[in-house]
Amino acid sequence: MNNKEELQKSNLAVVYEVDGQQIKLTPKIVQDYIVSGNAEITIPEFKLFTELCKVRQLNPFLKEAYCIKYSNSEPAQLVVGKDAIEKRAVKNKNYDGMESGIIVIRENYSEEIIRNGTFKLPSETLVGGWARVYRKDWTHPIYCSVTLEESIQKKKDGTPNKNWAKQPATMIEKVAKVRALRSAFVEDLGGMYEAEEMNVELPEIREEDKIIQQDDIPEAEVVEKTDIKSVDINEL
């Protein structure tokens, strides 16, 4: 039995709520409406993806979580949208703000310059990003700095991916922010990794593509709920 037949014949379903909206996920719904790429996910990959969404209260129809699989010979990549990570942190009662920016080196100068935000002069060289997250119940903030060299996503030919080539300052700041937020709120964000951390390039969303709503999916696609063995979210 191939993956497609396995998914169609499976009677697994996961039902949970996000912000008062009921989310129903079956292997066929995930494959047909959520998976990016031409490959087919397996039942174990379905379980891992839905466990991530359920435990962390993510709505994949709003692009809060992605299941990406371009080849049947490679495992599916499960990543979370940056906005979903920030939203989850802000909802924590102890969240007390965040600062972030980039690290550059000026031409003819050896020292690094810590810059708030992503503004960079043409004569400056971008070398990294940083973020500082505050909690009301901690006396010291969480600080994270990352280097561009280690974080930049590259294609197989060694050149930067489209987003990194176009806006490297924005991308490196994003990586620093996500890592700092996860360190500060591990109880809410554990197991949630953004695409830039996993060397995964998210599929482009065209203007003509709309965000799928749960009501757009035929009710016939949703089958009887079946319990799924719990998966440790930190193993994702």
CORZI-V448979 format. One record per residue. PHI is phi as a letter, one per 40 degrees, with the letter a starting at -180 (none if undefined). OMEGA is omega in whole degrees, -180 to 180 (999 if undefined). Layout:
PHI;OMEGA, PHI;OMEGA
//
This chain:
none;179, c;-176, d;-177, c;178, c;179, c;-180, c;-177, c;-177, c;-180, c;178, b;178, c;173, a;177, b;-179, b;179, a;-178, b;174, b;-180, f;177, g;180, b;179, c;178, b;178, b;-179, b;171, b;178, d;-179, c;178, c;-180, c;-179, c;-174, c;-170, b;-171, b;-175, c;174, c;-177, h;-176, c;-177, c;-178, b;179, c;177, c;177, c;176, d;178, c;175, c;-179, c;179, c;-178, c;-178, c;176, c;176, c;-179, c;-177, c;-177, c;-177, c;175, f;-180, b;178, b;-177, c;179, c;177, b;179, g;175, c;178, a;-178, b;171, b;-173, b;179, a;-177, c;-177, a;178, c;-179, c;-180, b;-180, c;177, c;176, c;-179, b;-178, b;-177, b;178, c;-179, d;-178, c;179, c;179, c;180, c;-180, c;-180, c;179, c;-179, c;-180, c;179, c;-176, c;-178, c;178, c;-176, b;174, h;-177, a;172, b;-179, a;180, i;-177, b;177, b;-178, b;173, b;179, c;177, c;-180, g;176, b;-178, c;-175, c;178, c;178, b;178, c;-175, b;172, c;-178, g;-173, b;178, c;180, a;177, c;179, d;-179, c;-178, c;178, b;179, c;-179, b;-179, a;178, b;-179, a;177, a;179, b;-177, b;-179, b;173, b;-179, c;-176, c;177, b;179, c;-179, b;180, c;173, c;179, b;179, b;174, b;-178, b;180, c;178, c;-177, d;-177, c;-172, c;-173, c;177, c;-179, b;175, c;-180, c;-180, c;177, g;179, c;-179, c;173, c;-173, d;-177, c;-179, c;178, c;-176, c;-176, a;-177, c;-179, c;178, c;-177, c;-178, c;175, c;180, c;179, c;-180, c;-179, c;-178, c;-180, c;179, c;179, c;-179, c;178, c;-178, c;-176, b;-178, c;180, c;180, b;-170, b;179, d;180, g;-179, b;-178, b;-178, c;-173, d;-177, c;178, c;-173, b;-178, f;178, b;178, c;-179, c;178, c;179, c;177, b;-178, c;-179, d;-178, c;178, c;179, b;175, c;-177, c;175, c;180, d;-178, c;179, c;-176, c;-180, d;-179, c;-179, c;179, c;-175, c;-177, b;-177, d;-178, c;178, b;180, c;178, b;179, d;-177, c;178, b;178, c;-175, c;-178, c;178, c;-177, c;999
//
